[in-house]
Amino acid sequence: MKTLLVSLALLLSLTLAAQNAIEIKTKYNKVEVPAVEASYNYSKDLVDKALSDYLIQNFKKKKSSKGYNLYENVVWSAIADQPISVFTKVTGSKNSSTITMLIATASMAFYSSVENSAYINNL
């Protein structure tokens, strides 16, 4: 329980401490898709654990897909009213890390700020 509370506190601080959250294009399944990327001055292991703990607590199921952690058919009301798929990947080192997050509809249409302008601000 203590670890979960520490992870949640860290995740909350991560949302406030992102150096730059931007929309990017990244490859998923050999296709360029829109994604959100945020950089942090925390180790990759710490950020990965905090993010994973938060998403598992809220969305339960986690799988791997093409190098990403995948949370399928989740309802994240800040992002969408219908179930979505959330793909996350954390890269980095001991002193810095980057989260890459992809959001897709059930039909695998990936969110971008062009079609869904509010979703980046709500992540």
LUMKOLPA-852789 format. One record per residue (C-alpha): y, x, z; residue in three letters. Coordinates in steps of 0.2 Angstrom, whole numbers, padded with zeros to 4 digits, always signed. Layout:
BEGIN
YXZALA ...
END
This chain:
BEGIN
+0000+0000+0000MET +0012+0014+0004LYS +0009+0022-0013THR +0012+0006-0021LEU +0029+0004-0012LEU +0034+0022-0016VAL +0029+0019-0034SER +0039+0003-0035LEU +0054+0012-0027ALA +0053+0026-0039LEU +0052+0014-0054LEU +0067+0005-0048LEU +0076+0022-0047SER +0070+0026-0064LEU +0078+0011-0072THR +0094+0017-0064LEU +0092+0035-0068ALA +0088+0035-0087ALA +0097+0048-0096GLN +0098+0039-0112ASN +0088+0023-0117ALA +0089+0021-0136ILE +0080+0012-0150GLU +0070+0024-0161ILE +0057+0023-0174LYS +0039+0030-0170THR +0022+0030-0178LYS +0009+0018-0172TYR -0007+0016-0182ASN +0001+0026-0196LYS +0016+0014-0198VAL +0034+0017-0192GLU +0038+0004-0180VAL +0053+0001-0168PRO +0052+0007-0150ALA +0063+0011-0135VAL +0064+0028-0128GLU +0071+0034-0111ALA +0072+0051-0104SER +0071+0056-0085TYR +0074+0071-0074ASN +0057+0068-0066TYR +0040+0075-0069SER +0029+0067-0082LYS +0015+0064-0069ASP +0027+0055-0057LEU +0035+0044-0071VAL +0018+0040-0078ASP +0011+0034-0061LYS +0026+0024-0057ALA +0027+0015-0073LEU +0008+0012-0074SER +0008+0006-0056ASP +0022-0006-0059TYR +0014-0013-0076LEU -0003-0015-0068ILE +0004-0024-0053GLN +0013-0036-0064ASN +0002-0037-0080PHE -0015-0032-0073LYS -0025-0026-0088LYS -0023-0009-0096LYS -0032-0002-0111LYS -0029+0013-0122SER -0023+0011-0140SER -0019+0025-0152LYS -0012+0036-0138GLY -0003+0022-0129TYR -0007+0012-0113ASN -0008-0006-0119LEU -0005-0022-0109TYR -0010-0037-0120GLU -0005-0055-0119ASN +0007-0053-0104VAL +0022-0064-0100VAL +0037-0054-0097TRP +0051-0068-0095SER +0065-0055-0097ALA +0059-0050-0114ILE +0051-0066-0122ALA +0045-0083-0118ASP +0028-0081-0127GLN +0014-0068-0123PRO +0018-0051-0129ILE +0009-0034-0130SER +0017-0019-0121VAL +0013-0001-0127PHE +0019+0013-0116THR +0017+0032-0118LYS +0025+0045-0106VAL +0027+0063-0112THR +0035+0078-0104GLY +0033+0092-0092SER +0036+0096-0073LYS +0055+0094-0074ASN +0058+0080-0087SER +0049+0066-0095SER +0051+0053-0109THR +0045+0035-0109ILE +0041+0027-0126THR +0039+0008-0126MET +0034-0003-0140LEU +0034-0022-0138ILE +0025-0033-0150ALA +0021-0052-0152THR +0003-0058-0153ALA +0003-0056-0172SER +0008-0038-0169MET +0026-0040-0176ALA +0036-0026-0166PHE +0052-0030-0158TYR +0068-0022-0164SER +0086-0024-0159SER +0090-0032-0176VAL +0079-0047-0173GLU +0079-0047-0154ASN +0095-0040-0148SER +0094-0043-0130ALA +0076-0036-0126TYR +0082-0018-0125ILE +0095-0022-0111ASN +0081-0032-0102ASN +0068-0018-0101LEU 
END
